[in-house]
Amino acid sequence: MADAFCEQVVGDVHMILMKPDAVVVPQYGNGAREGVVIAGLMSRNPLTFVPAFFRIARVLRGAQTLSVTGADIMDGGYNADASLFRWRLAVAAQRGGVESRILGFSWNGKAPRAVSYAAATAARAGVQLYVRDPLSRARMAKASIGPTVGASDTVFSLHEQDPDTDVFARLNQARAAGGRIALVNASALVSKRVDQPSEYSRVLAALRDQGYLPVLLPHVHRGAGGDKAAVQAVVDASPGEAWYVVQELLRPAQIRALLSLTDVVITGRMHLGIMALSLGVPAFVISTQGKVEGLGQLFGCDEIAVSAERGLGEVIAERVANSRLLESMRSRIADRLPTVNALSAKNFDGLAPLRSEGETASVAASDPIRDASRVSVVIPTHQRAHFLRASVGSVLAQTRAPLEIIVCSDVEDAATEAMVTELAASTAVPLRYIYDPETLGGASASRNGGAKVAQGDVLAFLDDDDSWEPEYLRVAIEAGAAAATDMTVVARWMVKGDVRVAAPRLESGKTAQDVVAVSLGTTGSNMVVTRDAFLRVGGFDEAIPVKNDTDFFFRFLLAGNTYVSVPDRLALQVKHGTGQLTGNTERRAAGTKVYMAKHAAHLRLRDRRHLRLSYYRIKYHLAKNPLMKYAYLALALTNYSPKKYLEERSVRRAWIELESAGK
C-alpha cells in the first residue's frame, strides 16, 4: 500500500511510522519520500502519548492532505484501539483544515459500536471514505456510515516490478522450459483457524498432480505473527511437495515480478491475492474475516474466496484441478480488471496526475429507474395467508404488469404456500413462494430475501396487508424514469374499513438529516427502488425491530441516492390490530432505544428529543404503577414543545378518525 501511494501521488510525502522498521519507505513517484517515526501514538500512557500527539500535530500543520491507508484495520476487527486512533486522527485533521481521506479499506459488518460511531463521525466531518469493495460498502451503509465512495484497493494501482532476485531467475528458467508455476502462501492468520499444514498437503499434492511447480512464499513478517513459521510448518508436513521455498521476505515490486510468471495463486494474505488479480492471475484467497467475498464481487468471481475452515484444502484442490473454472476466472478477471483499476485510481483523486485518455476505464454510474425497467414485486408475510388474496390481487390488477411477484415468509407456513400456489395457477405473471429457514425472521429479513432472488432491476415492496391502486406501478416507474432517480415514493391513504384518511406525503428535496428520526411519508408499501441502489445500501436492517422503513430511507439518502415523490395517493396502507408494530408495546420501546443507539452519530438535539418522546410515550402507556406512569409522562413532556404539537396535530386527527371508523 505504501508503494502504491508513493507511486501514484505527486508531491512530497511524509509517511508517519509507529516504529523505524514498520515499513521500507518507497522512493517511487514525483517528489521527496521520507518516513517520520513518531513512537507512542498508540500508547495509553499520557507521558508518552502527549509528546507524540504534539509532534504529529506539527507534521500535519504543514500538510495539505492526510491519507490513511485503511486496508483491514479500520473496522476494529484486528485492533479496536488502532482503528479508533486512525478515525480520530482523520477527524482532527479534517476539522483542522487538512483534507483527510481513508484509502481503500474494507468493513467486516461486526465492528464495535465505538468504531462504527467514530467512522460515522468522520464521514459527517467530511473525511472522504474510499471503500474497497461493494460488500464492505453495503455493510457500512447498513450501519449508517456514510457517505462513502466506491473504490477498490490501492494495491491495484501498483505497477512497479523488480525481477532482480534469485527466485525470479529460477522461475523464469522453469517457465521458459514449459513449466507452470503455482505461488502458494502459508499465512499465520490461517494457522489460527485450521490445521494449515494438513490442509495444504492436499493442495500441494493436487498442484503436483496437475503439473504445477509449487513455490511456497511468506508474504508478511511480524515476528510470531508472520508467515515464515507457517511456511516452514507446511514444508515439514509435506516434504518433497514444494518445488521451491522462498526464504526471504520480498518487496511488493519483487513479488509482482514473480506473479508475472505465475499461473495460479493460493494465499491466506489478501494483498498477495490482489497483486495476482491485478496481473490477471486467478487467485484463491482464504477468508478469515468475511472480507474476501467483497473482492470476489468486484470481479464477478465468487470462487476467489475460500472459507478458513476445515476442508479448505479439498475445496482449493478441486478448483485448481478444474481447468474450465480457471479459464473462466481468467476471462472474468480480464473483463473486470479495467474497471477495478479505475476504481483504485479514485483513491488518489486530487493527489495523482490525470491519466491520459483511455489509459483507465471510466467507472459507470449505476442505472436509475428507466421506462424499460423490469419490476420485481416483493411481499413479506408472516402467517397471514388470508390477507394475500387482496394484496397479490392488487399487483395482478396493475396496468403495468411486473416481471414477477415474490411472496417471502419468515416462517414455514403451509397455508401461505397453498394460497400462493392457488393464485399462481390463475395468472401469467410468475408468482412464487420463498421461505428461507436461515433468515432471522421479520419483515426486513423477508424483504431482503426477496430482493436477493429477484430477477428485476427495480424492486417494489408491498406489505401483505396493504394494496395498490391499478396505476401504482405505471405512475411510479414513469416518474422515476422522468427524474432519472434511484427511488420513487408514492403518496398513500391510511385505510380502516371503508374509511380513507390522507397520510403524510413526502415532499421533494429532503436530506438524510431530515429523515433520520421521523418518517416523512415512507412505508414498506410505497417505495419503488432500483435493485442496485437497494443492495448498495445494504437492504433493510434485520437487527432493528421498529422504524425499518425510516432507517432504510435515511441510509438510502446518506449514501447519496436520489428519489422523486409522487403526489397521487395510489398506495393503501391498511390499519388493523393483527400483528402490527404500531401499538405501544415493550418490543417497540426497546426497538426505539436500539434505533437511537445505531444512529447516535447523526442525531441532532431535536432528533434525540423526538425519539425520546416516542420512547417515553410508549413507556407511559405500558406502565402499570401510577407513580411510574406519571414519571414517564413528565419525561415525555420535557421532550415536547408547541411546535411539536402543531406538527402532530394533522396526523393525530387522522389517527383518531381511523380509530373511530366502524364504531
N, C-alpha and C positions, 0 to 999 in steps of 0.2 A: 504493500500500500504506500509506503514511503517512497519507493522507487517510482510508482505510477504518478504520485503527486509531483515529485520533483521533475519528472519527465514532461509533465503537461503544463506546469504553471510558469508564467513569465514573471520575472522579478526576483528579488531577494527572498529567500525562505529561511526562517528561523524555526528549527524543529525543537519543540520542548520535550526533553527526555527526563524520565524519573531517575535514571541512573546512567553512568557513562557507557555501559555496554548494552543498553537497551536496543539499539539498532545502529547499523553502519549507515551514516548519513550519505545518501547517494549524491553524486556530483553531476547528474544529468540536468539538462534544461538550460534555460537562458537566465542567468543571474547567480548570485552567490548562494551557497547552501551551507548552513552551519548548524551544529547541534548546540542547544542551550540546556545544560544539565541543571535542573532545579530539584534537588533532593528534598524530601519532606513534604511534598504536596499532598500526599495521601496519609500523612501522619495524624494521629489523634492527639498528639502532644502539642499544646499551644506554643511551647518554646521552640519547637521545630517547625510547626506549620506556619506561624505568623510571619517569620522572616521569608519563608518560601512564597507565601502569598504576596507579600510586598514586592518580591523580586519578579514574579510573573506579571504583576500589575505594571511594573516598569517596562517589561518587554512589550506588553500589549499597548502601552501608551504611544509607542512609535509605530504600531502596526496599522495597516489598512483593513485587513481581514483576519479572522481566526477560523481555521478549518480543523475540525476534529475528525480523525479517521475512526469512524464508528464501528464498522465491521460487526463483530458479535458481542461487543461489550456493552452496548447502550441499554439493553433491556434488563440488566441485572442478573442474567442467567448464570454468569460466572462469578461476579463480584458486585453486589449492590452498591457498596461504598464507592468503588471505582466508577460505576455508572453515574451515581449521583454527583460525584465531583465533576465529571465532564459536562453533564447537563447544566449544573450551576455555574460552571466557568463560562459556558456559552451564553447563558442568560446575562451574567455580569458584564461580559464583553459587549454584548448587543446593547444593553442599556447604557453602557459607557461610550457608545458611538462607534464601536468596532463591528463591522458587518460579520456575522457569525453563521457558520453552517456546519451540519453534521453530514459527513460524506458516506455514501453507500453503505448503510447499516441495515441489519435485519432485526426482526422482532418476534419473540417466541410465543406471544399470546398469554404468557403466565407471569408477566412482570410484577414485582412487588408494587403495592399501591403507591409507596413513596416515589418509586421510579416513574410510574405512569404519571403521577402528579407533576413531577419535575419535567417530564417530556412535554406534557400539555402546557405547562407554564412557559417553557422555551418557545413552543410554537406561537403562543399568544404574544410573547415578547418580540416576535419577528425573526427568530432564528430559523434558517431555512433547513428543512429536514429532507434529505435525499435518501429515499428508502430503496433498497436494492432489489426487491422482488415484489410481485403483486400479492403474494400471500402475506408477507410482512406488512404491506401497506393496508391490506384489508383488516388485519389484526389490530393495527394501530387505529384505524377508523372505528372499529368496533369498540375500542377503549376510549373513544372521544379525544384522540390525539391528532391534531391537525391544525392548519392544512399541511399536507406533505407533497413532495414532488416525486413522481415515479422515475426511478433511475435504475441502474444496475451497479454492480461492484466496481470500484475504481480500478481494480486489477485488470479489468477488460480493456483499459486504456494503456496498459503497459506494452511496449513494443521492443525494448532492448533485448538483444540476445548476445551471449558471450560463450562461444564454443571452445574457449581456451582452457579445457580441462582434460584430464586423462580419460575420464569416463566417456566424454563426448567422442574422443578419438576411437575408443573401443567400440562404442555403439555405432559409430559411422562406418567402421570396417565391417561389422556384422550386417549392417543394413545394405551395404554395397554387395555383400555376398548373398543377399536374398533373405536374410533373417528378418523375422517380425519381432518387434520389441513391445514388451508389456512393462510399464512402470508401476511398481507396487509400493505403496507407503503403508507401513505399520505405525499406528498412532497411539500415543499414550492415552488419549481420550477414549478410544475404543476399548483399550485394555481394562478400563474401569467398569465396562458394561458386560463384556463377554470374554470367554477364553479365546483371545485373539490368535495365539499360535495354533490351536486346534482348528479353528475356523479357516485360517489362512493356509493350512496344509492342504485342504480341499481345493482352495483357489489356485495355489501353485501347481498342484497336480493337474488340474484342468487346463491351465495355461500351457503346461508342457505337452499335454495330450493334443492340444490344438496347434502345436508347432511354434508357440511363442517362446522368446527368451526372456524370462522374468528378471527384472532389475529391481532390487529392494533399495528403497531410498528413504532416509529420515528427512523430514521437512521442517520440523520445529524443534528448537533446543531451548528447554527451560529447566535444566538440571534434571531433577527427578520427574518433572512433568514433560520432558522432551521425548523425542521419538527414538533416540539411539538405542535405549534399553529395549523398547518394544520391537524394533527391527531385529536386534540380536536374539530375542526370545523366539521370534518366528524362524530365524535361521537355525537355531539349536533344535527346534521341534521338527524341522523338515530338512535334514542335512542332504545336500546334493540337489535340492529342487531349485534354489536360486541360481541363476546363471551368473549374476554379478551383484555384489553388495557394495553400495556406496557408503564409505566410512565417514567422510567429512560432510559438514553442513554447507550446502551450496547456496549461492546468492540467487535471487529471482531471475536475473538475466541468464545465469548459467543453467538454471532449471528449464527456462524457456527454450534454450538451445537443445537440451535433451529431448524435450517434448516435440520438437520439430522432427525428430527421428522415430517417434513413438506411435504405435498403432492403437493402444488401449491403455487406460489408466485405472487403477483401483487405489482408493485412498480414504483415509479417515480424516484428512485435513481438507477443508472446503476450498481454501485458496489454491491448493495444488490442482484440485478439480477445475477451478475457474480458469487457471492458466492453461490447462489442457483444452477446455472448451473454447478458449479464445483462439486456439490454433486449429480448431475443427476436429479435435481428437475426442472420441467417445470416452466418457469417464463414468465410473460407478463410485459414488461418494457415500460413505457410511454416515448416516444421520444420527446424531446423539441428542439434538435439541429440537428436532422438528423443523429445521430451517432449510435443509437441502431441498425439501419439497418445493419451496418457492423458486429455487434455481431451476428445478425441473419444469415448473410452469413457464418460466421465461423462454425456454427452448421447446416447449411442447413435448418434452421427453420425461415422463414420469419415471421411466426406468433408471434415470440418473441416481435417484435416491434409493438407498438400501438401509432399512431399519437396523439399528445397533441392538440386535437381539440374537438369541441362539438360533443357529441355522442360516446366518447371513452368508457363510461360506458356500453353502449349497446354492443359495439364490444367485450369488455372483458367478459361480461355476456354470450354472445353466445359461446365464446371459452371455458370458464370454464364448460359450460353445455354440451360440446361436448366430450364425453368420448373417442371416437375414435381418435379425434385430440390429446388429452392429451397423450394417449398411443403411438401414432405415434411420438409425440415430445419426449417422454421418450426414445424411441428406437433410434431416430436420435441423441439425446444428448449423449446417451451412446456410440454410434458408433464413434462420433467425439471427445469425451472428451479426449482420449489418445493423439490424435494429437494436440488438443488445449493446453493440459498440456505441451507437448513437446515444442510448440511454446512459451509458457510463460517462460519455463526454458531458452530459448535463451536470454532473457533479462539479465540473470546472467552469460553468458558465460565468463569464466575467473575470476568470482567473487565467484562462488559456486563450491563445490567439484563435480567431475563427479559422476553421479549416477550409481549404479550397472546395469549391462547389463539386459535389459528387463524391468527396472523399469519405463522408459518412452518410449513412441513410438517415432521412428525416424520420421522426417518430410521429406516426399518425395519431391524431386525437381520436378518442372514441366516438362512435357514431351516435348522434342524438336520435330521438324519435323521428321516424320518416313515414311518409304516406304509405310506403310499401312494407312497413314493419309488420312482422308476424307476431301475434299476441298469444301468449300462454296465460290462461286464467288459473290462478291457484286459490283453492278454497280450503282453509284449515277447518277441521271439525273435531268434536270430542263427544262421541256417543249421543249425537243429536240428528239421527237419520230423518226424523220427522220434519226437520227444517229444510233438508236438502232439496226436496222437490221444488220449493219456491225459489231458492237461491240459484240452483242449477237451471231451473226453467227460465229465470230472467236472463241468464247468459245465452241460452239457446234461442231466446227471442230477440237477440241483438240484430240490428240492421247491418252491422259489420260483424261477420262471424269470426270467432277466434280460431287460431290454429289448433288448439287443444284445450281441454279442461282437466285439471289435476286436482282430485279431492284427496287431501292428506289428513290422515287420522293419527293422533298421538297415542292411541291405544288400539289393541286388536278388537275389532267390533264387527261381528257377523252381520248385524242389521244394517250398518252403514255400507258395508261391502255389497250386500244384496241390493240395497237401494241404488247404488251407483251402477251395478250390473243391469238393473231394470231400466234405468234412464239411458244407459249407453245403447241398449238394444233398439231404442226408438229415435236415434239421431245419427246423422252422418258425421258430426263433429267428434273426433276422438275424445273419449271420456274414460279416465282411468282412476283407479283407487290405489293409493300408496300408503303403506304402513311400514315404518322402519323401527324395529324394537331397540335399535341403538340410540335413538334420539332421547333427549332429556324429557320431552313432553311439553305440552303447552302450545299455544297458537304460534309463537315465534319459531319454535323448532319445526312445526308443521309447514309454515311458510317457507322457511329455509330449505326444508326437504323438497318441497315442490319446485322451488327455484333451481335446485341442484340438478333435477332431472328434466327441467323444461327444455323444449326444443326451440321456442320462440326467442326473438331478440328483444322483446318487450314483455314485461310481467304486469299483469293486472290482478290485484289481490281483492278477494271478496270473502267476508266472514260468512259462516254457514247460515246465520240467521238474518243476513241482510240481503238486499237485492238491488238491481239496477233498472232504470228506465231503458226502453229499447234503443235509444240513441246514444247511450253512455259511451260505448267503445268507439263509435264513429266520431263523435264530437271530441273525445279525449285524444285520439290519435291525430285528428286533423289540427287541433290546437297545438299539440306538442310539435308536430311537423312544421307548422307555420312559424312557430317561435324558435325552432331548432333547439329544443331543450331536452334535458335528461328525464324530466318528470312532468306529468300533468296531474293537477289536483282538482277534482271536480266538486262543486258545492253539493250539499246534501240536505235532505229532510230528516228530522227525527220523527219516527213513526211509532205510535202505540194504538193498536186497534185501527179505527177509521180516522184518527186524528193525525194530522201532519203539522209539525212546527218547524219553522226555518232555523236551522243550526247555524252557528257562527261560520262565516265564509272567509276563507283565506285570501288576504289581499296580496297583490303583487309586490315584489321588491323586498320581502322580508329576509333578514340576515340570520345566520346561525344564532347570534346572540339574542335575537328577538324571540326565538322559539325554544330556547334551552329549558325554560321552566314551565311553560304553559303551551298547550296545544291551541293553535290559532285556526284550526279547521281541518286537520289531517286525522284520518282514522285508518283502520285496517281494511276499509272497503272503498276508499275513494282516491287511491294513489295508483297511477299507471307509470311505470318506471322502466328504463332500459335495463336489460339483464346485466350488461357490463357495469353500469353505474351501481346497481344493486350489489354485485359481487365486490366491487372496489371498496364499498362502504362496509363490507363485512356482513351484510344482511341484517336481520333483526337480532337483537341481543337476547339469547335464550336464558341468560342468568338473572335478568330483572323481571319480576312478576307483574309490574304495572308500568304504564306510560311507555309501552313498547313503540307505539307509532310516533310519539313525541321524540323519544330517543333516536329512532331511526331518521326522522326528518332533520333533527338537529345535526346528526353526523353526516347526513347527505349534503347539507349546506356547508358544513365545516370543511368538507373535502373539496369544495369549490364547484359542486354541481349546480345546475340551474333548474328552475321549474316555471311553469305557467299555470295560472289559476283560471278555471272555467266557472263563470258565474251562474250558469244554468244548473238548477238543482236536479241532477239526474241520478244521484245515489240515495238509497233509502236505508237509513240506519234504524233498525228496529230495537225498541226498548221493551224489555220484559224482565221477568225475575228468574230466568233459568240459566244458571252458570255464568253470569256476567260479573265482571270485577268492578262495576261502577258503584257498588254499595260500600257501606262503611264496615270493612272487615279488618281483622287483625293482619291478614296477609297483605292487604292494601297499605296499611300503616307501615309494616316492615318494609314493603317494597319501595315506599316513598323515601325511607331512610337510605336504602341501597342506592336509589337513583341519585340522591343528594351526594352521597359519597363518591359515586362514579364521576359526577360532573363538577366536583368541588372546585377545580381549577378554573372553570368557566363561569361560575355563578357570581353575579353582582349582588349587592346588598338586597335590592328589590327582588331578585330571583330567589335568594335564600328566604326572604320573608314570605314569598308566595308559597314555597314548598313547605316551610314550617307551618304556615297557616293551614295548608291541606292536612298535614300530619296531625296537628292538634285538634282539628275539627273531627277527624276520624276517631281519635282517642277519646274525645268528648262524648261522641255517640256510643262508643263501646263501653265506657266506664260504668260500673255498677255502683260503686261507692259515691255518694253525693259530694263528699269532700274532693275526691279526685275529679269528679265531673266539673266542679267549679274551678279547680286548679287548671284543668285543660282549657276551660273556657277563657280564663284570664290570660293564659299563654297565647291562645288564639287571638285574642283582642290586641295583644301587644304587637302582633304582626298584621293588623288590619288598618285600614285608612279610608277616609271618604272617597278617594279616587278608586280604591279597590271596590267599594260598594257600587259606585256608578258603573264600573267595568262589568260587574257581575249581574247587574240588575236585569238586563235583557235575557241573559242565559237563565237566570233564576226563574224568571217569568215563564220561559219556555218549558223548564222542567216541571214547574207547578201545573202548567196546562196539560203536559203529558201525564203527570201522575194522577190528575183528576179525570183523565179520559176513561170513559166507561163506568165511572162511579155513579 
